[in-house]
Amino acid sequence: MRTIATAGHVDHGKSSLVLALTGTDPDRWEQEKRRGMTIDIGFGFCVLDSGQEIGFVDVPGHIRFLKNMLAGVSGVDIALLVVSATEGWMAQSEEHLQVLELLGISYAVVALTKVDSADEATALSTEKEIQSRFKHSPLRDAPIVWCDSITGRGIADLRRALDVAVRNAPPPLDWFRPRLWIDRVFSAQGAGTVVTGTLTRGGLELDSEIEVGTPPQSARIRKIECAKVESSRVSPGARVAINIGGVSHQTLSRGDALVADKQWIRPRVIDVELISRPPNSPLSPKGRLTLYLGTGEYEVDYRLIDKNARWARITLPVAIPLAIGDRAIVRDSGTARTIAGAEILDLDPTTKISEAAGHLERPFAERVLSTHPWLAADDLVGLTGCGQLAAKEMINSLVTQNLAVAVGQWVVVRSVMTQLENQMGELVNIYHQESPHGTGIELAALATKLNLTVDQLRAAITSFSDLTITQGRVHSASYSTETLSLEAQQLIKALSAKPFSPPTPTQLGADPELVKTLLGTKKLVDLDGIIFSAEALADAQRIIINALEKTGELSIANVRDLLGSSRKFILPIMNWLDHSGVTRRRGDLRVAGPRSGLTTN
């Protein structure tokens, strides 16, 4: 399904046109029918000749209800601009067109209505007026269709023109991060809370976990309706009604958003570019404005970033789910004049106001890397609101443009990687000079010192040929834990001279740093404060298993005699074997354990 919003001056026939196209009267309220004027947004559905399903959002044309019009056009990318042949181009024709342009809606069809109530000269004059106004508009290619809702003239032509517009307009982006700006909330008997809106940026499925409202509340989708038909899944671009469980309708309102669970960041401070600001709309350096964003209306504080009022920093009253590129309308809170459009450029502005202009002038990729020198696809998803696939494409583009280098799941600014390699090399060299027997700097400690995560550091080291990681420690690639120094060999030999009753390293005059290194590489093993060589413990294990195979059980005295040692040394060895599962206690005796390789009872 695609969604099309109407636009145009009050009483130019928007609702009548939707009725003629869909068979549904979009004016829902008794007051609307009594006054013959649309007050709030209405809806209708139809199927075009191509089979394309269309949802219509009918918006009010009166200036007093412009905020409702702005809510109605949120999320759509095709407009049906309605101009009466009898009245011509009017104030709200102009303002609505301006809104469409500022929101970046780039496909439209113009319906020249009530042509059977106007003489041909008047209709032709109005058509020329429209063409003149559209001459420099992004919507200048919009076809103008003569039609009349009462007589039915041109309705078939209008349907065909809409079909062409839908075919030409790119399909809505599917970034697998759905967001629905809510335009209606109500409680349905027997069902509970229902919200409606135009779905963007991703599809929704039945039973999906979602967040809805401000602040966000967790909920689950119970039921989905599209064009009044139940569905298990809907795609972006569709008009939908969502029945949600676990949230009261009284806690929600127009302007709230329904989004996929835990996928969106919710900023309160954003940097925006002000678009097409009229020359006669001066802005003071700071103040308050009304921002129309999504289906919501917000009184915001702003500060201009530059003297030409090209950019502004906006502080929202609440945190809402936003994406880079989201469009909004800025109006003067006092005069209710439209001042400009706004496009979000930064969801997490960290630069000072005085430095922000230079930052925002840079291309997006450079801007992001300047504040996020380590950038992963997940970071881009949060920073921009795009999907994983688009984020990965952006990541690859940064590498292709030589702006960054690929490091594991990240791309890193090239200069940052060069600096990091030099810094790490220096730290590791100093370590080896000060600790010649050391096995390297602990990975977590080095990560903390460099202000990186352990995963980032690990990924970086794989890119450096002269550094490596062994058993969680970073050392020079030329250092090998397998190559023992002469001093280390002599220490192990001295301990092995009495393998099961070894002297202490202190008695042997061993360097404590060397002992620590050998313990770290498992050449030596500390059992309750007694240092054994790993080779001695392997021999002890073999001797004890062989004895158990013959006798089935051993006492401490038996083991003492087998190993030619004393109780002081035998107890730590037996406790180690128990803990390893090689032996197990049965009263005062030891029997074969599950990891002995023997049959156990």
C-alpha positions as CSV (number, residue, x, y, z in Angstrom):
1,M,0.0,0.0,0.0
2,R,1.0,3.6,-0.6
3,T,-0.4,6.6,1.2
4,I,-1.3,9.9,-0.4
5,A,-2.2,13.1,1.5
6,T,-4.5,15.8,0.1
7,A,-3.6,19.4,0.4
8,G,-5.3,22.7,-0.6
9,H,-7.4,25.6,0.4
10,V,-10.6,25.2,2.5
11,D,-13.7,24.3,0.5
12,H,-11.8,23.5,-2.7
13,G,-13.3,20.0,-2.7
14,K,-10.6,17.7,-1.1
15,S,-13.0,15.6,0.9
16,S,-15.5,15.3,-2.0
17,L,-12.6,14.1,-4.2
18,V,-11.6,11.5,-1.7
19,L,-15.2,10.3,-1.5
20,A,-15.4,10.1,-5.3
21,L,-12.1,8.1,-5.5
22,T,-12.8,5.8,-2.5
23,G,-16.5,5.7,-1.8
24,T,-15.6,6.7,1.8
25,D,-16.6,10.1,3.3
26,P,-13.4,11.2,5.1
27,D,-15.3,13.8,7.2
28,R,-15.9,11.7,10.4
29,W,-17.3,14.3,12.8
30,E,-20.9,15.7,12.9
31,Q,-19.5,19.2,13.2
32,E,-17.6,18.7,9.9
33,K,-20.7,17.5,8.1
34,R,-22.8,20.3,9.6
35,R,-20.3,23.0,8.6
36,G,-19.3,21.5,5.3
37,M,-15.6,21.9,6.3
38,T,-12.9,19.4,7.3
39,I,-11.6,20.1,10.8
40,D,-9.4,17.1,11.5
41,I,-7.7,14.5,9.3
42,G,-9.9,11.8,7.6
43,F,-9.1,8.6,5.8
44,G,-10.2,6.5,2.8
45,F,-8.9,3.6,0.8
46,C,-9.1,2.5,-2.9
47,V,-7.5,0.2,-5.4
48,L,-6.2,1.8,-8.6
49,D,-6.5,0.3,-12.1
50,S,-3.0,-1.2,-11.7
51,G,-4.1,-3.1,-8.6
52,Q,-2.1,-0.7,-6.3
53,E,-3.7,-0.2,-3.0
54,I,-3.9,3.5,-1.9
55,G,-4.6,5.0,1.5
56,F,-5.8,8.6,1.5
57,V,-5.2,11.1,4.3
58,D,-7.6,14.0,3.9
59,V,-6.4,17.1,5.6
60,P,-8.3,20.3,6.6
61,G,-7.7,23.4,4.5
62,H,-8.6,26.2,6.9
63,I,-5.7,28.2,8.3
64,R,-6.9,27.5,11.9
65,F,-6.4,23.8,11.4
66,L,-3.0,23.9,9.8
67,K,-1.5,21.9,12.7
68,N,-3.9,19.1,11.7
69,M,-2.9,19.4,8.1
70,L,0.8,19.0,9.2
71,A,-0.1,15.9,11.2
72,G,-1.9,14.4,8.1
73,V,1.0,14.8,5.7
74,S,3.6,13.2,8.1
75,G,5.1,10.1,6.6
76,V,3.7,10.4,3.1
77,D,5.8,10.9,-0.1
78,I,3.0,11.7,-2.6
79,A,0.5,14.5,-2.4
80,L,-2.8,15.3,-4.1
81,L,-3.0,19.1,-4.3
82,V,-6.6,20.3,-4.8
83,V,-7.3,23.7,-6.4
84,S,-10.8,24.9,-7.2
85,A,-11.3,26.1,-10.8
86,T,-13.9,28.6,-9.6
87,E,-11.7,30.2,-6.9
88,G,-8.2,29.8,-8.2
89,W,-5.0,29.8,-6.2
90,M,-5.7,30.8,-2.6
91,A,-3.8,31.5,0.6
92,Q,-3.9,27.9,1.9
93,S,-3.1,26.6,-1.6
94,E,0.2,28.5,-1.3
95,E,0.8,27.6,2.3
96,H,0.1,23.9,1.8
97,L,2.4,23.8,-1.3
98,Q,5.1,25.4,0.8
99,V,4.6,22.8,3.5
100,L,4.9,20.0,0.9
101,E,8.1,21.5,-0.4
102,L,9.6,22.0,3.0
103,L,8.9,18.4,4.0
104,G,10.6,17.1,1.0
105,I,7.5,15.6,-0.7
106,S,8.7,15.3,-4.3
107,Y,5.8,13.7,-6.1
108,A,2.3,15.2,-6.5
109,V,-0.8,15.3,-8.7
110,V,-2.8,18.5,-9.0
111,A,-6.6,18.2,-9.2
112,L,-8.3,21.2,-10.8
113,T,-11.7,20.6,-9.2
114,K,-15.2,22.0,-9.8
115,V,-14.5,22.4,-13.5
116,D,-18.1,21.9,-14.4
117,S,-19.0,24.8,-12.1
118,A,-16.6,27.2,-13.9
119,D,-16.6,28.4,-17.5
120,E,-13.7,27.2,-19.5
121,A,-11.9,30.6,-19.5
122,T,-11.9,30.7,-15.7
123,A,-10.6,27.1,-15.5
124,L,-7.9,27.8,-18.0
125,S,-6.9,30.9,-16.1
126,T,-6.6,28.9,-12.9
127,E,-4.6,26.2,-14.6
128,K,-2.1,28.9,-15.9
129,E,-1.9,30.3,-12.3
130,I,-1.0,26.9,-11.0
131,Q,1.6,26.4,-13.7
132,S,3.1,29.7,-12.9
133,R,3.4,28.9,-9.2
134,F,4.8,25.4,-9.9
135,K,7.4,26.7,-12.4
136,H,10.2,26.8,-9.9
137,S,8.9,24.2,-7.4
138,P,10.4,20.8,-6.8
139,L,6.9,19.6,-7.8
140,R,7.0,21.4,-11.2
141,D,6.4,18.1,-13.0
142,A,3.1,17.4,-11.3
143,P,0.3,16.8,-13.8
144,I,-2.8,19.0,-13.6
145,V,-6.0,16.9,-14.0
146,W,-9.4,18.6,-14.7
147,C,-12.1,16.9,-12.7
148,D,-15.4,17.4,-10.9
149,S,-16.5,15.3,-7.9
150,I,-20.2,16.0,-8.4
151,T,-20.5,15.1,-12.1
152,G,-17.7,12.5,-12.1
153,R,-15.8,14.2,-14.9
154,G,-12.1,13.4,-14.9
155,I,-12.2,11.1,-11.9
156,A,-10.9,8.2,-14.1
157,D,-8.2,10.4,-15.5
158,L,-7.2,11.4,-11.9
159,R,-7.0,7.7,-10.9
160,R,-4.6,7.1,-13.8
161,A,-2.5,10.1,-12.9
162,L,-2.2,8.9,-9.4
163,D,-1.2,5.4,-10.7
164,V,1.6,7.0,-12.7
165,A,2.7,9.1,-9.6
166,V,2.8,6.0,-7.4
167,R,4.8,4.1,-10.1
168,N,7.3,6.9,-10.5
169,A,7.8,7.6,-6.8
170,P,10.5,5.4,-5.3
171,P,9.2,2.8,-2.9
172,P,9.3,3.8,0.8
173,L,12.6,3.0,2.5
174,D,12.6,-0.3,4.4
175,W,15.4,0.0,6.9
176,F,13.9,-2.6,9.2
177,R,13.5,0.0,11.9
178,P,9.7,0.8,11.8
179,R,8.3,4.1,13.1
180,L,4.7,5.1,13.1
181,W,3.8,8.7,14.1
182,I,0.5,8.4,15.8
183,D,-2.3,10.6,14.4
184,R,-5.3,8.9,16.2
185,V,-5.7,7.0,19.4
186,F,-8.9,5.4,20.7
187,S,-10.2,2.4,22.7
188,A,-12.0,-0.2,20.7
189,Q,-14.7,-2.3,22.5
190,G,-13.3,-5.7,23.3
191,A,-9.9,-4.9,21.9
192,G,-8.4,-2.1,23.9
193,T,-6.0,0.6,22.7
194,V,-5.8,1.2,19.0
195,V,-3.4,3.7,17.3
196,T,-3.3,4.7,13.6
197,G,-0.8,6.4,11.4
198,T,1.4,6.1,8.3
199,L,4.1,3.5,8.7
200,T,7.7,4.4,7.7
201,R,11.2,3.0,7.7
202,G,10.3,-0.6,8.2
203,G,7.5,-3.2,8.5
204,L,5.5,-4.4,11.5
205,E,4.5,-7.9,12.4
206,L,1.9,-9.4,14.6
207,D,3.1,-10.1,18.2
208,S,6.2,-7.8,17.7
209,E,7.6,-6.1,20.8
210,I,7.3,-2.3,20.4
211,E,7.8,0.9,22.3
212,V,5.0,3.5,22.2
213,G,4.4,6.9,23.8
214,T,6.5,9.5,25.6
215,P,8.2,8.3,27.8
216,P,8.3,5.0,25.9
217,Q,6.1,2.1,27.2
218,S,6.8,-1.5,26.2
219,A,3.9,-3.2,24.5
220,R,3.0,-6.0,22.0
221,I,1.1,-5.8,18.8
222,R,-2.2,-7.7,19.1
223,K,-3.7,-7.0,15.8
224,I,-2.9,-5.1,12.6
225,E,-5.4,-3.7,10.1
226,C,-4.6,-2.1,6.7
227,A,-7.5,-0.8,4.6
228,K,-9.8,-2.3,7.2
229,V,-8.4,-5.8,6.5
230,E,-6.6,-7.8,9.2
231,S,-3.0,-8.6,8.3
232,S,-0.1,-10.4,10.0
233,R,2.5,-8.0,8.5
234,V,2.5,-4.5,6.9
235,S,5.2,-2.8,4.9
236,P,6.4,0.8,5.1
237,G,4.2,3.4,3.3
238,A,0.9,1.8,4.5
239,R,-1.9,3.4,6.5
240,V,-2.4,1.1,9.4
241,A,-4.4,0.7,12.6
242,I,-2.5,-1.2,15.4
243,N,-4.2,-2.8,18.4
244,I,-1.6,-2.9,21.2
245,G,-1.7,-4.6,24.5
246,G,-0.4,-3.4,27.9
247,V,-0.9,0.3,27.3
248,S,-3.9,2.5,28.2
249,H,-5.2,4.7,25.4
250,Q,-5.4,7.5,28.0
251,T,-1.5,7.6,28.2
252,L,-1.1,8.2,24.4
253,S,-2.0,11.1,22.1
254,R,-1.4,12.4,18.6
255,G,2.3,13.1,18.2
256,D,3.5,10.1,20.1
257,A,5.5,7.4,18.1
258,L,5.2,3.7,17.9
259,V,8.6,2.1,17.1
260,A,10.4,-1.3,17.2
261,D,11.6,-2.2,20.6
262,K,15.1,-1.0,21.6
263,Q,16.0,0.2,18.1
264,W,15.8,4.0,18.4
265,I,17.6,6.7,20.3
266,R,15.6,9.5,21.7
267,P,17.4,12.8,21.6
268,R,16.3,16.1,23.2
269,V,18.9,18.3,21.6
270,I,19.4,18.3,17.9
271,D,21.2,20.4,15.2
272,V,19.1,21.2,12.2
273,E,19.5,23.0,8.9
274,L,16.8,25.6,8.3
275,I,15.5,25.2,4.8
276,S,14.0,27.9,2.5
277,R,13.6,30.6,5.1
278,P,11.8,33.6,3.6
279,P,13.9,36.8,3.6
280,N,11.2,38.6,5.6
281,S,11.3,36.1,8.4
282,P,14.2,37.3,10.6
283,L,15.2,35.2,13.6
284,S,16.7,36.5,16.8
285,P,19.8,34.6,17.9
286,K,17.8,32.6,20.4
287,G,14.2,32.2,21.5
288,R,11.2,29.9,21.2
289,L,9.5,28.4,18.2
290,T,6.8,25.9,17.3
291,L,8.2,22.8,15.7
292,Y,5.9,20.4,13.8
293,L,7.7,17.1,13.7
294,G,6.0,13.8,12.7
295,T,2.4,14.2,13.9
296,G,3.5,16.2,16.9
297,E,3.6,19.9,17.8
298,Y,6.3,21.1,20.1
299,E,7.3,24.4,21.7
300,V,11.0,24.3,21.5
301,D,14.0,26.5,22.5
302,Y,16.5,27.3,19.8
303,R,19.8,29.0,19.3
304,L,21.1,30.0,15.9
305,I,24.5,28.5,15.1
306,D,25.6,31.0,12.5
307,K,24.7,34.6,11.7
308,N,23.0,33.7,8.4
309,A,20.5,31.5,10.3
310,R,21.4,28.5,8.2
311,W,21.7,26.2,11.2
312,A,20.1,26.0,14.6
313,R,20.4,24.0,17.8
314,I,17.0,23.0,19.0
315,T,16.1,21.7,22.5
316,L,12.9,19.6,22.5
317,P,10.6,19.5,25.6
318,V,10.6,15.7,25.5
319,A,12.9,12.9,24.1
320,I,11.4,11.4,20.9
321,P,12.7,8.8,18.4
322,L,14.4,10.7,15.5
323,A,16.6,10.0,12.5
324,I,19.1,12.0,10.5
325,G,17.3,13.5,7.6
326,D,13.9,13.8,9.4
327,R,12.1,16.9,8.2
328,A,10.0,19.3,10.2
329,I,8.2,22.7,9.9
330,V,9.2,25.7,12.0
331,R,6.5,28.3,12.8
332,D,6.5,31.5,14.8
333,S,4.8,30.8,18.1
334,G,3.3,34.3,18.3
335,T,2.3,35.0,14.7
336,A,1.6,31.5,13.5
337,R,3.7,32.2,10.4
338,T,5.7,29.4,8.7
339,I,9.3,30.4,9.1
340,A,11.2,27.5,7.5
341,G,11.6,23.9,7.1
342,A,14.1,22.0,9.1
343,E,16.2,18.9,8.4
344,I,17.9,17.1,11.2
345,L,21.7,16.9,10.7
346,D,22.9,15.7,14.2
347,L,21.1,13.7,16.8
348,D,23.9,14.0,19.4
349,P,25.6,17.4,19.0
350,T,28.7,17.5,21.0
351,T,30.4,20.5,19.6
352,K,30.1,23.9,21.2
353,I,27.7,26.4,19.5
354,S,30.7,28.5,18.5
355,E,32.3,25.5,16.7
356,A,29.1,23.9,15.3
357,A,29.0,25.8,12.0
358,G,32.4,24.5,10.9
359,H,31.3,21.0,12.0
360,L,28.0,21.0,10.1
361,E,29.6,22.4,7.0
362,R,31.6,19.2,6.6
363,P,30.3,16.2,4.6
364,F,28.2,13.8,6.8
365,A,30.9,11.1,6.8
366,E,33.6,13.4,8.0
367,R,31.2,14.9,10.6
368,V,30.4,11.5,12.1
369,L,34.0,10.3,12.1
370,S,35.1,13.6,13.8
371,T,32.9,12.8,16.9
372,H,33.0,9.0,16.6
373,P,36.6,8.0,15.5
374,W,35.6,4.3,16.2
375,L,32.5,3.7,14.2
376,A,30.5,0.5,13.9
377,A,27.4,-0.2,11.8
378,D,25.3,-0.3,15.1
379,D,26.6,3.2,15.9
380,L,25.5,4.5,12.5
381,V,22.0,2.9,13.0
382,G,21.6,4.9,16.2
383,L,23.2,8.1,14.9
384,T,21.2,8.2,11.6
385,G,18.1,6.1,12.1
386,C,19.0,4.0,9.0
387,G,18.9,0.2,8.8
388,Q,21.8,-2.3,9.3
389,L,22.2,-2.8,5.5
390,A,22.4,0.9,4.8
391,A,24.8,1.4,7.7
392,K,27.1,-1.4,6.4
393,E,27.1,0.3,3.0
394,M,28.1,3.6,4.6
395,I,30.8,1.9,6.6
396,N,32.2,0.3,3.4
397,S,32.0,3.7,1.6
398,L,34.1,5.3,4.3
399,V,36.9,2.7,3.7
400,T,36.6,3.1,-0.1
401,Q,36.9,6.8,0.2
402,N,40.1,6.3,2.3
403,L,38.6,8.2,5.2
404,A,39.0,5.3,7.5
405,V,40.4,1.8,7.9
406,A,38.5,-1.4,8.6
407,V,39.3,-2.7,12.1
408,G,37.1,-5.7,13.0
409,Q,33.5,-4.6,13.1
410,W,34.6,-0.9,13.2
411,V,36.0,1.7,10.8
412,V,38.6,3.9,12.4
413,V,39.9,7.3,11.3
414,R,43.3,6.6,9.7
415,S,45.2,9.1,11.8
416,V,43.7,7.7,15.0
417,M,45.0,4.2,14.0
418,T,48.5,5.5,13.3
419,Q,48.6,7.3,16.6
420,L,47.3,4.2,18.4
421,E,49.9,1.9,16.9
422,N,52.7,4.3,17.9
423,Q,51.3,4.7,21.4
424,M,50.8,1.0,22.0
425,G,54.2,0.1,20.6
426,E,55.9,2.5,23.0
427,L,53.9,1.2,26.0
428,V,54.8,-2.4,25.2
429,N,58.5,-1.7,24.5
430,I,58.7,0.1,27.9
431,Y,57.0,-2.9,29.6
432,H,59.5,-5.4,28.1
433,Q,62.5,-3.2,29.1
434,E,61.2,-2.9,32.7
435,S,60.0,-6.5,32.9
436,P,62.3,-8.7,30.7
437,H,60.7,-11.8,32.1
438,G,57.1,-10.5,31.8
439,T,54.6,-12.1,29.5
440,G,53.0,-8.8,28.5
441,I,50.6,-6.1,29.6
442,E,47.2,-7.3,30.7
443,L,44.7,-6.6,27.9
444,A,42.0,-5.0,30.0
445,A,44.5,-2.7,31.8
446,L,46.0,-1.6,28.4
447,A,42.5,-1.0,27.1
448,T,41.6,1.2,30.0
449,K,44.8,3.2,29.6
450,L,44.1,3.8,26.0
451,N,40.4,4.6,26.6
452,L,39.2,1.7,24.4
453,T,37.0,-1.3,25.0
454,V,38.8,-4.7,25.2
455,D,37.1,-5.7,21.9
456,Q,38.3,-2.6,20.2
457,L,41.9,-3.1,21.5
458,R,41.8,-6.8,20.4
459,A,40.7,-5.8,16.9
460,A,43.3,-3.1,16.6
461,I,46.1,-5.4,17.7
462,T,45.2,-7.9,14.9
463,S,46.0,-5.0,12.5
464,F,49.5,-4.4,13.9
465,S,52.1,-6.9,12.8
466,D,54.6,-6.1,15.6
467,L,52.1,-6.8,18.5
468,T,50.3,-9.9,19.5
469,I,48.1,-11.3,22.4
470,T,48.8,-14.4,24.3
471,Q,46.6,-15.6,27.2
472,G,45.1,-12.2,27.6
473,R,48.4,-10.3,27.6
474,V,49.8,-7.9,25.0
475,H,53.4,-8.3,24.0
476,S,55.9,-7.8,21.2
477,A,55.4,-10.2,18.4
478,S,59.2,-11.1,18.7
479,Y,58.6,-12.2,22.3
480,S,57.6,-15.9,22.6
481,T,56.3,-17.5,25.8
482,E,57.6,-20.8,24.4
483,T,61.2,-19.6,24.4
484,L,62.5,-19.8,27.9
485,S,65.5,-17.8,29.0
486,L,68.5,-19.6,30.5
487,E,67.6,-18.3,33.9
488,A,64.1,-19.7,33.6
489,Q,65.4,-23.1,32.5
490,Q,67.8,-23.2,35.5
491,L,64.9,-22.4,37.9
492,I,62.7,-25.2,36.5
493,K,65.6,-27.6,36.6
494,A,66.3,-26.7,40.3
495,L,62.6,-27.2,41.2
496,S,62.6,-30.5,39.3
497,A,65.6,-31.9,41.2
498,K,63.1,-32.5,44.1
499,P,59.9,-32.6,42.0
500,F,57.5,-33.6,44.8
501,S,59.2,-31.6,47.7
502,P,60.6,-28.6,45.9
503,P,62.5,-25.7,47.5
504,T,60.9,-22.3,47.4
505,P,61.9,-19.9,44.6
506,T,63.2,-17.6,47.4
507,Q,65.5,-20.3,48.6
508,L,66.7,-20.6,45.1
509,G,67.2,-16.8,44.7
510,A,64.8,-16.6,41.8
511,D,63.7,-13.3,40.4
512,P,60.0,-12.8,41.5
513,E,59.1,-11.3,38.1
514,L,60.5,-14.5,36.4
515,V,58.4,-16.6,38.8
516,K,55.3,-14.6,38.0
517,T,56.0,-15.0,34.2
518,L,56.4,-18.8,34.5
519,L,53.2,-19.0,36.5
520,G,51.4,-17.0,33.9
521,T,52.7,-19.4,31.1
522,K,51.8,-22.4,33.2
523,K,55.4,-23.6,33.3
524,L,55.1,-23.4,37.1
525,V,52.0,-24.0,39.2
526,D,51.2,-22.5,42.6
527,L,49.3,-25.0,44.9
528,D,48.5,-23.5,48.3
529,G,51.6,-21.4,48.2
530,I,54.0,-24.2,47.2
531,I,55.5,-23.8,43.7
532,F,55.7,-27.0,41.6
533,S,56.9,-27.4,38.1
534,A,54.2,-28.3,35.7
535,E,56.2,-31.3,34.6
536,A,56.4,-32.6,38.2
537,L,52.6,-32.4,38.6
538,A,52.1,-34.3,35.4
539,D,54.4,-37.0,36.7
540,A,52.6,-37.1,40.0
541,Q,49.3,-37.5,38.3
542,R,50.6,-40.3,36.1
543,I,52.1,-42.2,39.1
544,I,48.9,-41.9,41.1
545,I,46.6,-43.0,38.3
546,N,48.8,-46.1,37.7
547,A,48.7,-47.0,41.4
548,L,44.9,-46.6,41.5
549,E,44.5,-48.8,38.5
550,K,46.2,-51.6,40.5
551,T,44.9,-51.0,44.0
552,G,41.6,-49.1,43.5
553,E,42.3,-46.8,46.4
554,L,45.1,-44.9,48.1
555,S,45.7,-43.3,51.5
556,I,47.7,-40.1,52.0
557,A,50.4,-42.4,53.4
558,N,50.4,-44.5,50.3
559,V,50.8,-41.4,48.1
560,R,53.6,-40.1,50.3
561,D,55.5,-43.4,49.9
562,L,54.8,-43.4,46.1
563,L,56.1,-39.9,45.6
564,G,58.8,-40.0,48.2
565,S,57.6,-36.8,49.8
566,S,56.0,-35.5,53.0
567,R,52.4,-34.7,54.0
568,K,53.1,-31.0,53.6
569,F,53.6,-31.4,49.8
570,I,51.3,-34.4,49.3
571,L,48.1,-32.7,50.6
572,P,48.2,-29.8,48.0
573,I,48.9,-32.2,45.2
574,M,45.9,-34.4,46.2
575,N,43.6,-31.5,46.7
576,W,44.6,-30.3,43.1
577,L,43.9,-33.8,41.7
578,D,40.5,-33.8,43.5
579,H,39.6,-30.4,42.1
580,S,40.7,-31.5,38.7
581,G,38.4,-34.6,38.8
582,V,41.4,-37.0,38.5
583,T,40.7,-38.4,42.0
584,R,37.9,-38.1,44.5
585,R,37.7,-38.6,48.3
586,R,36.0,-41.6,49.9
587,G,36.4,-41.1,53.6
588,D,40.2,-40.9,54.3
589,L,41.0,-42.6,51.0
590,R,41.3,-41.5,47.4
591,V,39.7,-43.3,44.5
592,A,39.7,-42.7,40.7
593,G,37.7,-39.7,39.6
594,P,35.7,-39.1,36.5
595,R,38.7,-37.5,34.7
596,S,41.2,-40.2,35.6
597,G,40.6,-42.3,32.5
598,L,39.8,-45.3,34.8
599,T,36.4,-47.0,35.4
600,T,34.8,-45.4,38.5
601,N,32.2,-46.7,40.9
